[in-house]
């Protein structure tokens, strides 16, 4: 546990919150760890119903654990799918993002983006998408293409039509 102050500067409300600390050592040099966390700020009612980590694959082969996919089910029936891929790949593990298009089979999602967030409506259809360092996201045959690889892009789907926001 770690001691924190609640509130802003000048507050004297103290709390102890859970923490994770890991110390690793090795003789061959390179080490890498992957921790996945979702922080949900709320006061009385939670917006998140459940969170689960999903496997990411490339050509059917499981991606190393530094590549993360998660499904976040919201209380209002919508679902967020988050994909964060290890672009640096310090241990040179394969398959990796530079090997091709990554899939999240549990969500019928494919992308070449390092980071993407897709919000699905209650019927499982793409409602909005944001991607970083990539060119496309496809969910169940509905494809959002930014053109060439872009630093950041986002779009909304309204009444079946795509509207690029940024």
MOFENZI-V789278 format. One record per pair of residues at least 12 apart in sequence whose C-alpha atoms are under 10 Angstrom apart, sorted by sequence separation. I is the first residue (numbers start at 1). J is the second residue. D is the distance in Angstrom with one decimal. If there is no record, write none. Layout:
# MOFENZI-V789278
i:j:d
I:J:D
I:J:D
This chain:
# MOFENZI-V789278
i:j:d
3:15:5.9
4:16:6.2
55:67:8.7
56:68:7.0
57:69:9.9
69:81:7.2
70:82:5.2
71:83:9.0
85:97:6.9
100:112:7.1
101:113:8.6
102:114:9.7
117:129:5.7
118:130:6.5
126:138:9.2
134:146:7.9
135:147:5.7
136:148:8.6
144:156:9.7
153:165:7.6
154:166:5.3
2:15:8.2
3:16:4.6
4:17:7.3
38:51:8.3
55:68:7.6
56:69:6.2
69:82:5.6
70:83:6.6
99:112:9.9
116:129:7.3
117:130:5.3
118:131:8.5
126:139:7.0
131:144:9.6
134:147:9.1
135:148:5.4
136:149:8.0
144:157:9.6
153:166:5.4
1:15:9.6
2:16:5.3
3:17:6.6
37:51:9.7
54:68:7.5
55:69:6.4
56:70:9.4
68:82:7.9
69:83:4.4
70:84:8.9
97:111:9.7
98:112:8.8
116:130:5.5
117:131:6.5
125:139:8.0
126:140:8.8
130:144:9.5
131:145:9.9
134:148:7.6
135:149:4.2
136:150:9.4
152:166:7.8
1:16:5.9
2:17:5.5
3:18:9.2
20:35:9.5
53:68:7.3
54:69:5.2
55:70:8.4
68:83:5.7
69:84:6.4
97:112:7.3
115:130:8.3
116:131:4.2
117:132:9.2
124:139:9.3
125:140:8.1
129:144:7.7
131:146:8.7
133:148:9.8
134:149:4.5
135:150:6.2
1:17:5.3
2:18:6.4
3:19:9.8
53:69:5.9
54:70:5.3
67:83:7.8
68:84:5.1
69:85:8.2
97:113:8.4
98:114:10.0
115:131:5.7
116:132:6.2
124:140:9.0
125:141:10.0
126:142:7.4
128:144:9.5
133:149:6.1
134:150:5.6
135:151:9.0
1:18:4.5
2:19:6.4
36:53:8.6
52:69:8.6
53:70:4.3
54:71:6.9
67:84:6.0
68:85:6.0
85:102:8.9
97:114:7.5
107:124:9.2
113:130:9.7
114:131:7.7
115:132:5.1
116:133:8.9
125:142:8.3
126:143:9.1
132:149:8.6
133:150:5.4
134:151:7.1
135:152:9.3
136:153:9.6
1:19:5.4
2:20:9.5
52:70:5.6
53:71:6.4
66:84:8.6
67:85:4.4
68:86:8.1
113:131:6.2
114:132:6.0
115:133:7.0
116:134:8.7
126:144:9.5
131:149:9.8
132:150:6.7
133:151:4.6
134:152:7.9
135:153:8.8
142:160:9.8
144:162:8.0
146:164:8.9
1:20:8.3
51:70:6.9
52:71:5.4
53:72:8.8
66:85:7.0
67:86:5.2
83:102:9.5
112:131:9.4
113:132:5.9
114:133:5.5
115:134:7.9
118:137:8.4
120:139:9.2
131:150:8.3
132:151:5.1
133:152:6.4
134:153:8.9
143:162:9.7
145:164:10.0
1:21:9.8
51:71:5.8
52:72:6.6
65:85:9.5
66:86:5.6
67:87:8.7
83:103:9.6
111:131:9.1
112:132:9.5
113:133:5.3
114:134:6.3
116:136:9.3
117:137:9.2
118:138:9.6
131:151:8.0
132:152:4.4
133:153:8.9
144:164:9.4
146:166:10.0
50:71:8.1
51:72:4.5
52:73:8.6
64:85:9.6
65:86:8.9
66:87:9.3
83:104:8.4
112:133:8.2
113:134:3.7
114:135:9.8
116:137:7.8
118:139:8.5
131:152:5.7
132:153:6.7
50:72:5.9
51:73:6.3
63:85:9.2
64:86:8.8
66:88:9.9
67:89:9.2
82:104:10.0
112:134:5.4
113:135:6.4
130:152:7.3
131:153:5.5
132:154:8.9
49:72:7.6
50:73:5.2
51:74:8.9
63:86:9.7
66:89:7.9
81:104:9.4
111:134:7.7
112:135:6.5
113:136:6.8
130:153:5.7
131:154:6.4
48:72:6.9
49:73:5.4
50:74:7.1
66:90:9.9
111:135:7.9
112:136:6.3
113:137:7.5
129:153:8.2
130:154:4.1
131:155:9.2
47:72:10.0
48:73:6.1
49:74:5.1
50:75:8.5
64:89:9.5
111:136:5.7
112:137:7.2
129:154:5.5
130:155:6.6
47:73:8.8
48:74:4.4
49:75:5.1
81:107:7.8
83:109:9.6
87:113:9.5
88:114:10.0
110:136:8.2
111:137:4.5
112:138:9.7
128:154:7.4
129:155:5.5
130:156:9.0
47:74:5.6
48:75:5.5
49:76:8.7
54:81:9.4
56:83:8.4
66:93:9.5
83:110:9.8
85:112:9.4
87:114:6.3
110:137:5.9
111:138:6.4
128:155:5.6
129:156:6.6
46:74:8.7
47:75:5.2
48:76:8.6
49:77:8.9
51:79:9.8
53:81:9.8
54:82:9.6
56:84:9.9
65:93:9.9
81:109:8.9
83:111:8.8
85:113:7.8
86:114:7.2
87:115:9.3
109:137:7.1
110:138:5.2
111:139:8.9
127:155:8.7
128:156:4.3
129:157:8.6
46:75:7.4
47:76:7.5
48:77:9.7
49:78:10.0
50:79:9.6
51:80:9.5
52:81:9.8
53:82:9.4
54:83:9.3
56:85:9.1
64:93:6.9
67:96:8.4
84:113:8.4
85:114:5.0
86:115:9.2
109:138:5.5
110:139:6.7
127:156:6.0
128:157:5.9
34:64:9.9
35:65:9.3
36:66:9.4
45:75:9.4
47:77:9.9
48:78:9.7
49:79:9.6
51:81:9.8
53:83:9.9
63:93:8.7
64:94:7.2
66:96:9.7
67:97:8.8
83:113:8.4
84:114:5.9
85:115:6.3
108:138:8.0
109:139:4.4
110:140:8.8
126:156:8.4
127:157:5.2
128:158:8.9
34:65:6.7
35:66:8.4
48:79:9.2
63:94:7.2
64:95:7.3
83:114:7.6
84:115:4.5
85:116:9.1
108:139:5.6
109:140:6.5
110:141:9.5
126:157:6.9
127:158:7.3
33:65:8.4
34:66:5.3
36:68:7.7
38:70:9.6
48:80:9.8
62:94:9.1
63:95:5.7
64:96:7.8
83:115:5.6
84:116:6.7
107:139:7.2
108:140:5.2
109:141:8.5
111:143:9.5
125:157:9.2
126:158:9.6
127:159:9.6
32:65:9.8
33:66:7.2
34:67:8.4
35:68:9.4
36:69:9.6
37:70:10.0
61:94:9.2
62:95:7.6
63:96:6.7
82:115:7.6
83:116:5.3
84:117:8.8
107:140:7.7
108:141:8.2
109:142:9.4
110:143:9.1
111:144:9.7
127:160:9.1
32:66:8.1
34:68:8.7
36:70:9.1
38:72:9.1
61:95:7.2
62:96:9.8
63:97:8.9
69:103:9.5
70:104:9.2
82:116:5.9
83:117:6.5
103:137:9.9
105:139:10.0
109:143:9.5
111:145:9.9
126:160:9.2
128:162:8.8
130:164:10.0
60:95:10.0
67:102:9.8
69:104:7.1
71:106:9.1
81:116:8.1
82:117:4.6
83:118:8.7
101:136:9.8
102:137:9.9
103:138:9.4
104:139:9.4
105:140:9.9
125:160:9.4
127:162:9.2
128:163:9.3
129:164:9.5
130:165:9.5
58:94:9.4
59:95:8.8
68:104:9.7
70:106:10.0
71:107:8.2
81:117:5.7
82:118:6.6
101:137:9.9
103:139:9.8
113:149:8.1
115:151:10.0
116:152:9.5
118:154:9.6
126:162:9.9
128:164:9.5
129:165:9.8
130:166:9.1
58:95:6.5
69:106:9.9
70:107:9.7
80:117:6.8
81:118:5.2
82:119:8.8
112:149:8.7
113:150:9.0
114:151:9.7
115:152:9.3
116:153:9.6
117:154:9.2
118:155:9.8
119:156:9.5
128:165:9.6
57:95:8.2
58:96:7.8
69:107:9.8
80:118:5.6
81:119:6.4
113:151:9.4
116:154:9.4
118:156:10.0
57:96:9.3
58:97:8.3
63:102:8.5
79:118:8.2
80:119:4.5
81:120:7.9
113:152:9.6
59:99:9.4
62:102:9.7
63:103:9.5
79:119:5.7
80:120:6.2
58:99:7.9
59:100:8.2
61:102:9.8
62:103:9.5
78:119:7.0
79:120:5.1
80:121:9.0
58:100:6.9
59:101:7.9
60:102:9.2
61:103:9.7
62:104:9.9
78:120:5.6
79:121:6.6
58:101:6.3
59:102:7.7
60:103:8.2
77:120:9.0
78:121:4.7
79:122:7.4
57:101:8.8
58:102:4.9
59:103:8.0
60:104:9.9
77:121:7.1
78:122:4.8
79:123:9.7
57:102:5.7
58:103:6.1
60:105:9.1
76:121:9.3
77:122:4.9
78:123:8.1
79:124:7.7
56:102:6.7
57:103:5.2
58:104:8.9
69:115:9.7
71:117:10.0
73:119:9.9
76:122:8.0
77:123:8.5
78:124:7.7
79:125:9.6
80:126:9.7
87:133:9.5
56:103:5.7
57:104:6.3
67:114:9.3
68:115:9.5
69:116:9.5
70:117:9.7
71:118:9.7
72:119:9.4
73:120:9.6
77:124:9.3
78:125:9.4
79:126:9.5
80:127:9.8
84:131:10.0
55:103:8.7
56:104:4.8
57:105:7.6
67:115:10.0
69:117:9.8
71:119:9.9
74:122:9.6
78:126:9.9
79:127:9.7
80:128:9.5
81:129:9.6
82:130:9.7
83:131:9.3
84:132:9.6
55:104:6.3
56:105:7.3
73:122:9.9
78:127:9.1
80:129:9.6
82:131:9.9
54:104:7.1
55:105:7.6
56:106:8.9
54:105:8.5
55:106:7.8
34:86:9.6
54:106:7.0
58:110:9.4
54:107:8.8
56:109:9.5
57:110:9.4
56:110:9.4
32:89:9.0
32:90:7.4
31:90:8.2
32:91:7.3
30:90:7.4
31:91:7.4
30:91:6.5
29:91:9.9
